[in-house]
Amino acid sequence: MNQWVSQWQGVRQQITAIEQSHHRHPGEVNLLAVSKTFPAEAVVEVARAGQRHFGENYIQEGVDKMAQVAALAPELAHELVWHCIGPVQSNKTRQVAAHFQWVHTVDRLKIAQRLSDQRPAHLPDLNVLIQVNMDGGDNKSGVPPQEAIDLAQSVSALPRLRLRGLMSIPEPTQDPARALAIHQATRDVLAQLQLALPHIRPDVLSMGMSADLDPAIAAGANWVRVGTAIFGKRT
Ligand SMILES: *Cc1c(COP(=O)(O)O)cnc(C)c1O
């Protein structure tokens, strides 16, 4: 079997085992396969095995890969769901709005407004997550948690966008208790958001990567974003 496919199966089994150990409902945690820096062939292999959702960080790379995947495997082109998980600059919003179905990294109203304005009329609403910076980490992306609710409220009022929840990328830590506490704090922000927007009930919590699946799922993640454990180390 293809290496990417066997590693993908291993990650799926790992997620199932973690769900069980934390008494999460089976199948509650969705897997986003992060294919950044890997070729279209890798996406096609894993997609043929059954994976549907793919995450890309770099907009141009993602858009090019979508076209390559469609050329290699036309039967898959309409099955796959692409998530933008990298920073979105103003000059990239048009491409994001035209090509992706999800954006995990909204942290400024201006970007959300542009995505809303630029979402093509023939496409369904764009699913968006507010990126929260829970630990003041180096990676300067994300709103501080105390600003997340206000931003989410403004975003939820924009046409052509559908506010689905929150995303976070905590700084890597060797301390499992700290990793768990940060993920739990993110879950608490989602609970506040649900109280603030009861008519929308955003319920997505995108957190957990190859190295911190266990604490993320323990804390309530329902989307995990996994690259390395499926595709291998990036160079
Ligand atoms: C690269 C990336 C991932 C995947 O990280 P791995 O450690 O390779 O699993 C997840 N989320 C974001 C935002 C990323 O940039």
The ligand as an SDF file (V2000), in Angstrom:
LIG
                    3D

 15 15  0  0  0  0  0  0  0  0999 V2000
    1.0430   22.9470    8.8340 C   0  0  0  0  0  0  0  0  0  0  0  0
   -0.1690   23.1620    9.6420 C   0  0  0  0  0  0  0  0  0  0  0  0
   -0.8320   22.0890   10.2430 C   0  0  0  0  0  0  0  0  0  0  0  0
   -0.3200   20.6630   10.2150 C   0  0  0  0  0  0  0  0  0  0  0  0
    0.7330   20.5490   11.1090 O   0  0  0  0  0  0  0  0  0  0  0  0
    1.4620   19.1420   11.3500 P   0  0  0  0  0  0  0  0  0  0  0  0
    2.2630   19.3740   12.5680 O   0  0  0  0  0  0  0  0  0  0  0  0
    2.3010   18.8810   10.1400 O   0  0  0  0  0  0  0  0  0  0  0  0
    0.4220   18.1130   11.5320 O   0  0  0  0  0  0  0  0  0  0  0  0
   -2.0090   22.3630   10.9300 C   0  0  0  0  0  0  0  0  0  0  0  0
   -2.5210   23.6100   11.0170 N   0  0  0  0  0  0  0  0  0  0  0  0
   -1.9000   24.6580   10.4520 C   0  0  0  0  0  0  0  0  0  0  0  0
   -2.5000   26.0100   10.5730 C   0  0  0  0  0  0  0  0  0  0  0  0
   -0.7060   24.4690    9.7630 C   0  0  0  0  0  0  0  0  0  0  0  0
   -0.0880   25.5290    9.2220 O   0  0  0  0  0  0  0  0  0  0  0  0
  1  2  1  0
  2  3  1  0
  2 14  2  0
  3  4  1  0
  3 10  2  0
  4  5  1  0
  5  6  1  0
  6  7  2  0
  6  8  1  0
  6  9  1  0
 10 11  1  0
 11 12  2  0
 12 13  1  0
 12 14  1  0
 14 15  1  0
M  END
$$$$
